[in-house]
Amino acid sequence: MGAFTLLPGLALIPFDWQFQPVDASEVAQRLAAVVPAQPSGTREDFGGPQVRDFKSIAQAWLSARKLKRRMANLRLPFKFSRQFAEGGLLASGHRQGTITFERWLAQKYRSM
């Protein structure tokens, strides 16, 4: 997120990008469960509990860090940007993760 906030007082965010944040500890638990199993080809996707646009993620992150930034939509005319906005990174049919982005932020930045 820091790369999008390099300009003083401004956060340039591709608002439409979609993500499905998943906590690293939940991914680690999933890996620990499947690694000892017999090979079985491709495993099903594993995603976080919520699909979020990047604007809402940035707002939550700025709030948790207590940063005052004006947000502006960063429009990127590239194929990968369209794919992010269309949900190309999502595992929305697989919301096995339980830790929300806000809960993760609260744990990470609780001392701020």
Kinemage of the C-alpha trace (Angstrom):
@kinemage 1
@onewidth
@group {chain A} dominant
@subgroup {mainchain}
@vectorlist {calphas} color= white
{ca met a 1} P 0.000 0.000 0.000
{ca gly a 2} L 2.893 2.328 0.705
{ca ala a 3} L 3.768 2.684 -2.993
{ca phe a 4} L 0.377 4.282 -3.601
{ca thr a 5} L 0.973 6.908 -0.899
{ca leu a 6} L 4.389 8.251 -1.880
{ca leu a 7} L 3.114 11.728 -2.737
{ca pro a 8} L 2.610 13.913 0.353
{ca gly a 9} L -1.037 14.166 1.383
{ca leu a 10} L -2.304 12.052 -1.498
{ca ala a 11} L -3.136 8.394 -2.075
{ca leu a 12} L -3.408 7.420 -5.737
{ca ile a 13} L -5.488 4.226 -5.770
{ca pro a 14} L -6.980 2.230 -8.649
{ca phe a 15} L -10.443 2.335 -7.023
{ca asp a 16} L -11.969 -0.453 -9.134
{ca trp a 17} L -9.365 -3.146 -8.516
{ca gln a 18} L -10.844 -6.061 -6.600
{ca phe a 19} L -9.091 -8.178 -4.008
{ca gln a 20} L -10.010 -10.899 -1.569
{ca pro a 21} L -7.610 -10.403 1.345
{ca val a 22} L -6.697 -13.547 3.223
{ca asp a 23} L -4.645 -13.708 6.404
{ca ala a 24} L -1.223 -15.322 6.039
{ca ser a 25} L -1.763 -17.465 9.149
{ca glu a 26} L -4.859 -19.009 7.552
{ca val a 27} L -2.924 -19.748 4.370
{ca ala a 28} L -0.176 -21.342 6.463
{ca gln a 29} L -2.722 -23.550 8.246
{ca arg a 30} L -4.149 -24.609 4.894
{ca leu a 31} L -0.700 -25.454 3.548
{ca ala a 32} L 0.187 -27.409 6.678
{ca ala a 33} L -2.972 -29.468 6.176
{ca val a 34} L -2.450 -30.282 2.484
{ca val a 35} L 1.337 -30.750 2.279
{ca pro a 36} L 1.422 -34.143 4.046
{ca ala a 37} L -1.482 -35.457 1.932
{ca gln a 38} L -0.976 -37.590 -1.145
{ca pro a 39} L -0.589 -35.693 -4.424
{ca ser a 40} L -3.999 -35.119 -5.939
{ca gly a 41} L -3.488 -32.597 -8.700
{ca thr a 42} L -4.768 -29.073 -8.404
{ca arg a 43} L -6.228 -28.001 -5.072
{ca glu a 44} L -9.248 -25.759 -4.866
{ca asp a 45} L -8.662 -22.047 -4.410
{ca phe a 46} L -8.510 -20.575 -0.925
{ca gly a 47} L -9.715 -17.041 -0.377
{ca gly a 48} L -10.490 -14.552 2.337
{ca pro a 49} L -13.998 -13.944 3.634
{ca gln a 50} L -14.685 -10.720 1.696
{ca val a 51} L -14.288 -9.388 -1.824
{ca arg a 52} L -13.251 -5.746 -1.543
{ca asp a 53} L -12.503 -2.976 -3.982
{ca phe a 54} L -9.155 -1.283 -3.557
{ca lys a 55} L -10.766 2.002 -2.534
{ca ser a 56} L -12.354 0.425 0.558
{ca ile a 57} L -9.115 -1.398 1.394
{ca ala a 58} L -7.154 1.858 1.128
{ca gln a 59} L -9.680 3.735 3.277
{ca ala a 60} L -9.468 1.074 6.001
{ca trp a 61} L -5.651 1.025 5.845
{ca leu a 62} L -5.346 4.822 6.013
{ca ser a 63} L -7.766 4.906 8.944
{ca ala a 64} L -5.923 2.159 10.848
{ca arg a 65} L -2.607 3.955 10.329
{ca lys a 66} L -4.236 7.288 11.268
{ca leu a 67} L -2.999 8.834 8.027
{ca lys a 68} L -4.758 11.846 6.574
{ca arg a 69} L -4.609 11.540 2.793
{ca arg a 70} L -6.886 12.673 0.029
{ca met a 71} L -7.639 9.738 -2.234
{ca ala a 72} L -7.740 9.983 -6.008
{ca asn a 73} L -8.605 7.305 -8.540
{ca leu a 74} L -5.526 6.104 -10.427
{ca arg a 75} L -6.707 4.989 -13.849
{ca leu a 76} L -4.262 2.608 -15.482
{ca pro a 77} L -4.886 1.777 -19.163
{ca phe a 78} L -3.264 -1.649 -19.040
{ca lys a 79} L -4.687 -5.128 -19.547
{ca phe a 80} L -3.639 -6.235 -16.049
{ca ser a 81} L -5.501 -3.266 -14.561
{ca arg a 82} L -8.716 -4.278 -16.343
{ca gln a 83} L -8.207 -7.856 -15.156
{ca phe a 84} L -7.816 -6.698 -11.531
{ca ala a 85} L -10.984 -4.594 -11.838
{ca glu a 86} L -12.904 -7.499 -13.379
{ca gly a 87} L -11.972 -9.796 -10.475
{ca gly a 88} L -9.172 -11.734 -12.135
{ca leu a 89} L -7.462 -12.380 -8.783
{ca leu a 90} L -10.549 -13.497 -6.884
{ca ala a 91} L -11.429 -16.868 -5.460
{ca ser a 92} L -14.907 -15.628 -4.594
{ca gly a 93} L -16.431 -19.090 -4.681
{ca his a 94} L -13.944 -20.139 -2.019
{ca arg a 95} L -14.238 -17.889 1.013
{ca gln a 96} L -12.748 -20.266 3.556
{ca gly a 97} L -10.733 -17.588 5.339
{ca thr a 98} L -12.389 -16.088 8.411
{ca ile a 99} L -10.167 -13.135 9.337
{ca thr a 100} L -11.458 -9.920 7.765
{ca phe a 101} L -9.168 -7.153 6.577
{ca glu a 102} L -10.383 -4.875 9.393
{ca arg a 103} L -9.597 -7.538 11.987
{ca trp a 104} L -6.126 -7.984 10.516
{ca leu a 105} L -5.571 -4.219 10.541
{ca ala a 106} L -6.705 -4.004 14.182
{ca gln a 107} L -4.224 -6.694 15.176
{ca lys a 108} L -1.348 -5.251 13.150
{ca tyr a 109} L -1.802 -1.605 14.169
{ca arg a 110} L -3.294 -1.949 17.649
{ca ser a 111} L -0.404 -0.086 19.284
{ca met a 112} L -0.759 2.987 17.074
